[in-house]
Amino acid sequence: MDDSEKIAEIFSNVMEITRNLLDNNIAYNSHPNWDSLRHLQLISELEDELGIEYSMDDVQAMKTFQLVTEITLKYLQK
């Protein structure tokens, strides 16, 4: 499983979205399951599972599934 697939798996588990329904345009506060509490849970799960620590600016910038993936991949390449 590559890094993008790991991110998608964590995202789908936290947001309770089946993997086949994931698309890059799922957005914070626009999807019924993605509220502030789930956002924090997502950040925590990604950090724990992938061994990274986000900056607060990046946490706030994660407004879509696509941005979650792009920002997380940036950390994994460091």
Long-range contacts (C-beta under 8 A, 24 or more apart in sequence): 3-50, 3-72, 3-73, 3-76, 4-69, 4-73, 6-49, 6-50, 7-46, 7-50, 7-68, 7-69, 7-72, 7-73, 8-69, 10-42, 10-45, 10-46, 10-49, 10-50, 11-42, 11-65, 11-68, 13-45, 14-38, 14-41, 14-42, 14-45, 15-42, 22-65, 23-65, 24-64, 24-65, 24-66, 24-69, 25-64, 25-65, 25-66, 26-64, 26-65, 27-63, 27-64, 27-65, 28-62, 28-63, 28-64, 42-68, 46-72, 50-75, 50-76, 52-76
